[in-house]
Amino acid sequence: MVTDVQTVPRASHAQRPKSLRRWGPPALRGWTTGDAIFRKACAAIGASIVGLLGLLIYELVRGSRESLEKFGFRFMVDRVWDPVVERFGASTFVYGTVVTSIIALLLAVPLGIGIAIFLVEIAPRKLGAPIGFLVELLAAIPSIVYGLWGLFVLAPIVRDDVAPVLHKTLGFLPFFRGESHGVGMLTAGMILAIMILPFIAAVSRDVLAAVPTTQREASLALGATKWETIRNVVLPYGRAGIAGAVVLALGRALGETMAVTMVIGNNPQIAASLFEPGYTMSSVIANEYAEASGTVYLAALTEIGLLLFVVTFAVNGFARVLIWRMARERRA
Amino acid sequence: MKSTLAISPARKAKNRVMLGLCVLAAAIAVVVLVCIFGYVLLEGARFVSLSFFTRLPAPVGEAGGGFLNSLVGSAIMVGVASAMSVPVGVLAGIYLAEFGRGWLARTVRFVNDTLNATPSIVAGLFAYTLIVLETKRFSAFAGSVALAVLMVPTITRTTEEMFRLVPRTLREAALALGVPEWRMTLQITLRAAAPGVITGIMLAVARVSGETAALLFTAFNNRFLSTALDQPMSSVPVQVYTYAVAPYDDWHHQAWAGALVLVTLVALFSAAVRLATRSKHQVTG
């Protein structure tokens, strides 16, 4: 996954040009046979995208049918993942995916919003542009490069510096028990945070920049400090947009594969300590699919993919509702 | 006399602290960015050499060797994926921008956004069950299909947005001269929107050039130079992954060199996109 900033939420279609010739009989509208063919061809190709999604869902369901029939709902709660006896359960992978995504959001949301505030409210224009470009560049780096960096640079840092400090200060919590070997859920969450940070920062920046200056001036004129203005006026104004960005970023974190696969340790277990290695839905597919033998094994992996698709679909649908609500509030 | 409007020290302090934290957040991002880029540049530059571009992978234990097969493989698969996705994406984008009203357009738009957010590994699974399972072998073509699925949504979306930016007056001028709608769209509107459309295509190419997950079990990997679409094919990101998770130092060095090539590619694309969009803004004012 490359978190590309270009996919910022679509706010409205207000500026769509109206068709130039919608009235009158066809001859007067100046239509030719060519026009009719061209329109139909374009519509057909547009419709083929819908067909593509249909085919994708069909193939995923077909590929996982054997597992769906054999395990049913137990697939979701079973902790056992044993290709030898052909018993498969996905709960350890769901756990890993959820935990790493939560860590990523906890780290990236405050940082991303902070960066957006810095770029819009604090930084001089001259500084804002290059930092904005750097953030966009960060978004374009391939996932595999993050994985490489995470494996050889971040993991040793977590093992030698971050984990001991966390253990010493917060060791009474179950999350920071034991010893870190570098790779594990914490490292995976941190890498994910770095990867979704540009997306959250870029979208939040656009949202904050769209807040009218008059709103700020009104607050400042009432004697509010700059922070109070940001906290009570600017952020609430952009709330829905930022929430949409966060949910979209969550969708990306859930589906992210390579970087996580390289730093999570790939061990299917449900452990409270974040220092422990784990396994995510996407990384088990990446690791085992090419070598999976046996149709049930393949079907179980495909079902995890289907599950991943459904979850990201739902998360993105939710984000769209948030953004749609924001657009409606703006119009009102 | 103390003004009633004075801001209390506590509020002032809070203001400073919170604004300071925002600056800190930006500083952290810059440090992380510099750290990632610095590492990739320094480590990559140490191990990248001419033979990296001209040699095939060396067996374990032998020094040297390069990425030639992966570079060729990436170029072929991204090329085939572009050939499949660019016409579809551009025409679908034209449909949404020019004729896109009603339930079909709403559905296409929704589905396109859904596909855009689909994890790349799911696209890989799709190509696997669709092609690899049927032909019973990993193939470059299956890899290209997976990449094409990832490219279409980006291209469709940017094309739609770029067509929206073309001024209505330009269309009216063409129609007033008696040009049929389809020629107006392809020869006038498309030409005006071309820089933006090409930008979108380049973004899609840049995105899939670094794509690993979709290729792992579709194109798989190949130690030899192969140009056959029905055979497994190597690609730069998959090769970087293979080398990175292997326990050999030599291979780790190769992985850093590969990462440098990928990042350089992405940086070049980003810079080109910036230039293209800037000149477009100048033209349309």
Interface residues (C-beta under 8 A of the other chain):
Chain A: M1 V2 D4 Q6 T7 R10 Q15 R16 P17 S19 L20 R21 G30 W31 T32 G34 D35 I37 F38 R39 A41 C42 A43 I45 G46 A47 S48 I49 V50 L52 L53 L55 L56 E59 L60 R62 G63 P110 L111 G112 I113 G114 I115 I117 F118 L119 E121 I122 A123 I131 F133 L134 V135 E136 L137 L138 A140 I141 P142 S143 I144 V145 Y146 G147 L148 W149 L151 F152 V153 I194 L197 A201 G223 T225 K226 W227 E228 I230 R231 L248 G251 R252 L254 G255 E256 T257 M258 M262 S282 I285 A286 Y289 A290 T302 G305 L308 F309 T312 F313 N316 R320
Chain B: L5 I7 R11 K12 K14 N15 M18 L19 L21 C22 V23 L24 A25 A26 I28 A29 V30 V32 L33 C35 I36 Y39 V40 P87 V88 L91 A92 I94 Y95 L96 A97 E98 F99 G100 R101 L104 A105 T107 V108 F110 V111 N112 D113 T114 L115 N116 A117 T118 P119 S120 I121 V122 A123 G124 L125 F126 Y128 T129 L130 L133 F138 V149 V152 P153 T154 T156 R157 T158 R164 R168 R171 E172 L175 G178 P180 E181 W182 R183 T185 L186 G200 L203 A206 R207 S209 G210 E211 T212 A213 L216 F217 F220 P237 V240 Y241 A244 V245 H252 A255 W256 A259 L262 V263 V266 A267 F269 S270 R274
